[in-house]
Amino acid sequence: MLFRSGSGIIVQPYEERYLFLLFLLRQPRARMIYLTSEPILPSVVDYYLDLIPDVPHHHARKRLHTIPVLDPSTRPLTQKLLERPRLVERVRGLSFLHPVIPQAATDEELSAGAREGLGAMYPEELFGRRSLAWAAIGVIPEGTRIDREVGRFGEARVLGYYDTLTKELVFLGTDDPSPGERVTLAHELVHALEDQHFDLSRIDRLLAACDDEAFAAALAVVEGSATFHMYAYADAVLTDDERSQWQSSGGSGPSGVDPFVEAQLYWPYPAGYWFVDRLEREVGERAVDGVLADLPDSTEQILHADRARDRPIDVEVADLGPALGGTWRDLDVMEVGEAWLTGLFELRVDAVSAARAAAGWGGARYRAWTDGAAVGVLLETVWDTP
């Protein structure tokens, strides 16, 4: 089958051949967005829907959303989509309330912006003290500075960012982005879109209030949603060649970041993705909106579907400074969540054993003291299960 376009004759069936993916609609709660350059004949779509076993045609049809870009040129579909921000809205299911202008940046420019943003999130004085406490616990080597490791992580791993305060969206790339750069841009556009609807600056306020566990949980929802919809975008618009190019360009060598710090920074992305994926499959996209409006309180709620309403128990740690005597004084206090505790256990046992050991977490907090030379830490925990 051939179709005419402004640039001559092109092979339209290339986009139609992926209609076999409609078989995923056999999952009763699955919702699919199928993007094409030009509209596909309804009779062709109906043919594939009729092939889906055990699912009524009308039931599958109402969960399928076909979105034609209405551009028959031979340019990549990803490029056409990013030129039309309103179509990105349809992928996410929300509408931009005001325009967002992405800024392409060089490595140096992106690193500088990331350092500035991360520096504000991880102030040197606070995380200098916290570094001493973490070293005493044994999760990082003595002499390691968390804030500096975060800076290294930003330089090695960050490909783009959206600033909830300035509303700036910056991505590593050019004005003619590659497939990988378009995927990064899609991720950040989801942040911008959700910020306009759900005020993501609330997460910054959690961090400013040192509500570490709620911050980690909220960040998992936000990054999980952006990652989930980023993959949905990639699946919908990237060709095989573009997907291969994106995946081959996504790898990077060792970051040089302390493993425990890097694991804590990386955790919200995969954990949040699976959390959002589960909500999408079992409840629907509106459930994701509901969680963004009413953010979770703990990483336990991210890790366990059956504990969505399980509020963390507030744990108080007594001040042992006077009992220690001399010049001992407070150094740091931090709420410890299930995700952090799991990371601690993973330093000693395999991941499965660590997850099992941390499951049943009900609440935890450590308090640290110092006399200027030595550091003492007391970690108190409570458990939902024995």
C-alpha positions in Angstrom: 0.0 0.0 0.0 1.5 3.4 -1.0 0.4 6.9 0.0 1.3 10.2 -1.5 2.9 12.9 0.5 4.3 16.3 -0.1 7.7 14.8 -0.5 6.7 12.1 -2.9 5.7 8.4 -2.4 6.4 6.9 1.0 5.7 3.5 2.4 2.9 4.1 5.0 2.6 0.4 6.1 5.9 0.9 8.1 3.8 2.5 10.8 0.9 0.1 10.4 3.1 -2.9 11.0 3.4 -2.1 14.7 -0.4 -2.6 15.1 0.4 -6.1 16.4 1.1 -4.2 19.7 -2.6 -3.8 20.0 -2.6 -7.3 21.4 -1.4 -5.7 24.7 -4.9 -4.5 25.1 -5.8 -8.1 26.1 -4.8 -6.8 29.6 -8.1 -5.5 30.8 -6.7 -2.4 32.4 -4.1 -1.5 29.7 -4.4 1.8 27.9 -2.6 2.4 24.7 -1.6 5.6 22.8 -0.6 4.9 19.2 1.0 7.8 17.3 1.4 7.9 13.6 2.4 10.5 10.9 -0.9 10.2 9.2 -4.3 8.6 10.2 -4.6 4.9 9.8 -7.8 3.6 8.2 -10.4 2.6 10.9 -11.0 -0.6 9.0 -7.3 -1.5 9.5 -7.4 -0.8 13.2 -10.7 -2.7 13.6 -9.1 -5.7 11.8 -6.4 -6.0 14.5 -8.8 -5.4 17.3 -10.9 -8.2 16.1 -7.9 -10.5 16.4 -7.5 -9.9 20.1 -8.7 -13.1 21.9 -11.2 -13.0 24.7 -11.7 -9.2 24.6 -14.8 -7.6 23.1 -14.0 -5.2 20.3 -15.7 -2.3 21.9 -13.9 -2.8 25.2 -10.5 -2.7 23.5 -11.4 0.1 21.2 -12.3 2.5 24.1 -8.8 1.9 25.6 -7.0 2.7 22.4 -6.1 6.3 21.5 -4.8 6.8 18.0 -3.1 10.2 17.6 -2.0 11.2 14.0 0.5 14.0 13.8 -0.8 14.9 10.3 2.7 15.3 8.9 3.4 12.9 6.0 7.0 14.0 5.6 9.8 11.4 6.0 11.3 13.2 9.1 11.4 11.1 12.3 8.1 10.9 14.1 9.8 12.0 17.4 10.8 15.3 15.8 7.3 15.9 14.5 5.9 15.2 18.0 8.2 17.5 19.8 7.4 20.3 17.4 3.8 19.9 18.6 3.7 20.3 22.4 -0.1 19.8 22.4 0.5 16.2 21.3 2.8 15.6 24.3 -0.1 16.7 26.4 -2.3 14.0 24.9 0.4 11.3 25.7 0.3 12.4 29.3 -3.4 13.1 29.5 -3.0 16.6 30.8 -2.8 20.1 29.1 -0.2 22.7 29.5 -1.6 25.7 31.3 1.1 28.0 29.9 4.0 27.6 27.4 7.3 25.9 28.3 10.4 26.7 26.3 13.1 24.0 26.4 16.7 25.1 26.3 19.3 23.0 24.6 22.6 23.1 26.6 26.2 21.9 26.2 27.9 19.5 28.6 29.5 22.4 30.4 26.3 24.5 30.6 24.3 21.5 31.8 26.9 20.6 34.5 27.0 24.2 35.8 23.2 24.3 36.1 23.0 20.9 37.7 25.7 21.8 40.2 23.9 25.0 41.2 20.6 23.2 41.6 22.0 20.2 43.5 24.1 22.6 45.7 20.9 24.3 46.8 19.3 20.9 47.5 22.3 19.5 49.4 23.9 22.4 51.4 27.5 22.0 52.3 27.1 22.6 56.0 24.2 20.2 56.6 25.6 17.4 54.5 29.1 17.9 55.9 27.7 16.9 59.3 25.6 14.2 57.8 28.6 12.7 56.1 30.2 12.2 59.5 27.1 10.4 60.7 26.9 8.2 57.7 30.6 7.3 57.9 30.1 6.4 61.6 27.2 4.1 60.6 29.4 2.5 58.0 27.5 3.3 54.7 30.2 5.5 53.3 34.0 5.6 53.9 35.4 8.0 56.4 36.3 11.3 54.7 33.6 11.0 52.0 31.4 14.1 51.6 27.8 13.5 50.5 27.4 16.9 48.9 30.5 16.4 46.8 29.4 12.9 45.7 26.1 14.4 44.7 27.9 17.0 42.6 29.9 14.2 40.9 26.6 12.4 40.2 25.1 15.5 38.6 28.1 15.9 36.3 28.2 12.2 35.3 24.6 11.2 35.1 22.3 14.2 34.6 21.0 14.6 31.1 18.4 17.3 31.7 16.5 19.1 34.4 13.4 21.1 35.1 13.6 23.7 37.8 10.3 24.0 39.8 11.2 27.4 41.1 12.5 29.2 37.9 10.4 27.0 35.5 13.5 26.5 33.4 13.7 23.3 31.3 17.3 22.4 30.2 18.4 19.3 28.3 21.7 18.1 26.9 21.5 18.5 23.2 21.1 20.8 20.3 18.2 22.6 18.5 18.1 19.4 16.3 18.0 16.8 19.0 18.9 13.1 18.5 16.5 10.3 19.5 18.1 10.0 22.9 17.9 13.8 23.4 14.2 13.8 22.4 13.5 11.1 25.0 15.2 13.1 27.7 13.2 16.2 26.6 10.0 14.2 26.9 10.9 13.2 30.5 11.5 16.9 31.4 8.3 18.0 29.6 6.3 15.6 31.8 7.9 17.3 34.9 6.9 20.7 33.5 3.4 19.6 32.7 2.8 17.9 36.1 4.3 21.0 37.9 1.6 23.2 36.3 -1.1 20.9 37.5 0.2 19.6 40.9 2.8 22.2 42.1 5.9 20.1 42.3 7.7 22.8 44.3 6.0 21.1 47.3 8.8 18.5 47.1 11.4 21.2 47.4 9.6 22.4 50.6 9.8 18.8 52.0 13.6 18.9 51.5 13.9 22.3 53.0 12.0 21.1 56.1 14.4 18.1 56.4 11.5 15.7 55.9 13.9 13.2 54.3 11.6 10.2 54.1 8.6 12.1 52.6 10.9 13.8 50.2 12.3 10.4 48.9 8.8 9.0 48.5 7.5 12.1 46.7 10.5 12.2 44.4 9.9 8.6 43.5 6.4 9.4 42.4 7.5 12.4 40.3 10.5 10.7 38.7 8.5 7.5 38.3 5.7 9.3 36.4 8.2 11.1 34.2 10.1 7.9 33.5 6.9 5.9 32.8 5.6 8.5 30.3 9.0 8.9 28.8 9.1 5.2 27.9 5.5 5.5 26.6 6.6 8.3 24.4 9.6 6.3 23.1 7.5 3.2 22.5 4.9 5.2 20.6 7.2 7.3 18.3 10.7 5.9 18.0 11.5 3.7 15.0 13.5 0.6 15.4 16.7 2.4 14.3 16.0 5.4 16.6 15.3 3.1 19.5 18.6 1.2 18.9 20.4 4.5 18.6 18.9 5.8 21.9 19.7 2.6 23.8 23.3 2.4 22.5 23.9 6.0 23.5 22.4 5.6 27.0 25.3 3.8 28.5 28.0 5.5 30.4 31.1 4.4 32.3 31.7 4.4 36.0 30.7 7.7 37.6 33.2 7.6 40.4 30.4 8.4 42.8 30.3 6.5 46.2 28.1 3.4 45.6 25.8 4.0 48.5 25.2 7.7 47.7 24.7 6.8 44.0 22.2 4.1 44.9 20.2 6.6 47.1 20.1 9.1 44.3 19.2 6.5 41.6 16.6 4.7 43.7 13.6 7.0 42.9 13.7 6.3 39.1 13.3 2.5 39.0 11.3 2.2 42.2 9.0 5.1 41.1 8.6 3.7 37.6 7.4 0.3 38.9 5.1 2.1 41.4 3.5 4.2 38.6 3.4 1.2 36.2 1.5 -0.8 38.8 -1.0 2.1 39.3 -1.6 2.5 35.6 -2.2 -1.2 35.1 -4.4 -1.9 38.2 -6.3 1.4 38.6 -5.6 3.8 35.6 -3.9 7.0 34.9 -6.2 9.1 37.0 -4.8 7.2 40.0 -1.3 8.7 39.2 -2.8 12.1 39.2 -4.4 11.3 42.6 -1.0 10.3 44.1 0.6 13.5 42.7 -2.1 15.5 44.4 -1.7 13.7 47.7 1.9 12.6 47.9 2.9 9.5 49.9 4.7 9.9 53.3 7.2 7.0 53.1 9.2 4.9 50.7 7.4 1.9 52.2 4.3 3.1 50.4 6.3 3.1 47.1 7.7 -0.4 47.7 4.5 -2.2 48.8 1.1 -1.8 47.1 -0.7 -3.1 50.1 0.7 -0.4 52.4 -0.5 2.7 50.5 -2.4 3.9 53.6 0.2 2.7 56.2 1.5 6.0 57.7 5.0 5.9 59.2 5.4 5.9 63.0 7.1 9.0 64.3 10.2 7.8 66.2 11.9 10.1 68.8 15.5 9.5 69.8 16.5 10.9 73.2 19.3 13.4 73.4 22.3 11.5 74.8 24.6 14.5 74.6 24.4 15.4 78.4 24.8 11.7 79.3 27.9 11.5 77.2 29.3 14.5 79.0 32.2 16.8 78.1 31.9 18.6 74.8 29.5 16.1 73.2 26.8 17.9 71.1 24.2 17.2 68.5 25.6 16.5 65.0 22.7 15.3 62.9 19.1 13.8 63.0 17.6 11.9 60.0 14.4 9.9 59.5 15.4 6.6 58.1 13.0 5.0 55.6 12.6 1.4 54.3 14.5 2.3 51.1 17.5 3.7 53.0 17.5 0.8 55.4 17.4 -1.6 52.5 20.5 0.1 51.0 22.3 -0.2 54.3 21.5 -4.0 54.4 22.6 -4.4 50.8 26.2 -3.4 51.9 26.3 -6.7 53.8 23.9 -9.1 52.1 22.3 -9.8 48.7 19.5 -7.6 47.5 16.7 -10.1 48.1 17.8 -10.8 51.7 18.2 -7.0 52.2 14.6 -6.3 51.0 13.2 -9.1 53.2 15.1 -7.7 56.2 13.8 -4.2 55.7 10.2 -5.2 54.9 7.9 -4.6 57.9 9.5 -1.3 58.6 7.2 1.0 60.6 9.4 3.9 61.3 13.0 4.8 62.2 15.3 7.7 63.0 18.9 8.1 63.9 20.5 10.8 66.0 24.2 11.5 66.0 26.5 13.4 68.4 30.2 14.5 68.3 32.8 15.8 70.6 34.8 17.2 67.7 36.9 14.1 67.2 34.6 11.0 67.6 31.1 10.5 66.4 28.3 8.4 68.1 25.1 7.4 66.5 21.9 5.8 67.9 19.4 4.3 65.4 15.9 3.6 66.7 13.4 1.5 64.7 9.8 0.3 65.1 8.3 -2.5 63.0 4.9 -3.4 61.7 5.8 -7.1 61.7 8.0 -9.1 64.2 
